[in-house]
Amino acid sequence: MAKQKKYIFVTGGVLSSIGKGIAAASLGMLLEQRGIKVTMLKMDPYLNVDPGTMSPFQHGEVFVLDDGTETDLDLGHYQRYVQNATFTRKNSFTAGRVYEAVIRREREGGYLGKTVQVIPHVTDQIKANIRAAMEDADLGIIEVGGTVGDIEGLPFLEAIRQIKHEEGAQNVLFAHLTLVPYIAAAKELKTKPTQHSVKELREIGIQPDILICRTDRALERDIKDKIGLFCNVPGDSVFSARDAESIYDVPLLLADEGLDDKVLEKLGIWTGRPDLSKWKAMVEAIHKPKHEVRIGIVGKYTDWADTYKSISESLVHGGVANHARVLPVYIDSEKLENGDLSELATVSGILVPGGFGERGIEGKIKAIEYARTQEIPFFGICLGMQLATIEFARHVCGLERANSAEFKPGSDQNVIDLMDSQKSVTDLGGTMRLGAYPCDVLPKHNGKATHAYTAYQNARISERHRHRFEVSNTFRPRLEECGLLVSGRYRHSTGEELVEMVELPEHPWFLGCQFHPELLSRPLSPHPLFVQFIKASLQAAKGTQARLKGIK
Ligand code: GLN
């Protein structure tokens, strides 16, 4: 008989953004470190078929998986905490995708003329998707997006209720995350919102087994007992998820309260103690850095921190590897356009992240020119790499009108362009290069290791992509003649070669990559390009201090 799989469903109550993804990922990390084969799944109740087309203002970054699936930033958290699971299209789905499958099947006559209904057809589809995601794992942590009480979340809650019924109570655990606010005026922690959200869950047939309460302080036993009494949960199954200085503290804080022990007890799983030594060492390095370094992230002011979630986490990871705290300085590229570059003088490394659209690009190009000419370490990611190529073409190769076909379609000096095979496509939908592609790394140039090879120590790597435009092969010889070194290449099956990394060999550290390295960085295995960028920025920090003194 196949091994019985165990399911942990994580729901959220009261408010959104109280850290359900981090709590779920933390539990995943604790269970994986005990040797359990864990996977994680995010179910989102909205109707978009995938989050790739959603506004980043509402939704934060789009996180891309190896297989090209566009998901949201929760998958990024999962991947940073859980080391061994491979996340694919199966590990994230939306109500839109569920309904799409049901409607397609109805059109194909798959329901044999029956009335197609939310229960059982939509709920069956949800259950099938959950089980498909669990195929290679022994235990799944399944996060239900949204907040209990949302109308659109109901089919998901009904589906997970049914799974407990079908799989047996000992194999399914419901964990509910709520907020327990401290009201300063009353000097009291308030449990009423928690009671209400649990009441709502129970009305639809879900009795939580475990409550995780987000608070700004540890909950005393008497509060836990009170919450437990009103919510029909033993007091020792109520846990506090305290505000933490670093998101990587969260699993350790939850383990201190015994969350993982309780979960395993309830699911009847026996394991050894988790080995948290590496994680603890990493957290220690975050809290007790030996150095500090300011990194400028040049973006549109309309972007917000969550748009660059994986980048800011990768900077933390790169910092840990260098015993340094990275202080991210968000610099509005439009402000640079009028020529005031003083903010750039305060940072020791400049990062231009990915992006879409023309707004703010001239400011980013100014920042890149500054980094190149002042020898400040520069890291250009995707759009950042494309703009570095444009800057180089304009100011070093004398191609004054150098641009990208994204901003000036049909212009005569588009050093960034669509691939030839794409040019005939008029509809840009669906033409993005998405997911993992192999890349050949150039080991040496003029007898010296390239920045890329020094980082990777490997001549063949794989990185994730999400973009439409490429460095033009028409202009590539001119760029190379002028000194832009192509240190990463992808050979397309058509024989066409694509530029994956460019660098300036004579610069302390100047590297652009067409892919998104931030999508592969983990706290326990920081991405090598981020490690090297921070290392170079720490070197440059000495110079920054001298410059700042000069300004004073
Ligand atoms: N807008 C650019 C392109 O489509 C870059 C995309 C990105 O930075 N992710 O190629």
Residues whose N, C-alpha, C, O or C-beta is under 5 A from the ligand:
A	BS01	LIG	G354 G355 F356 G357 I381 C382 L383 R466 H467 R468 F469
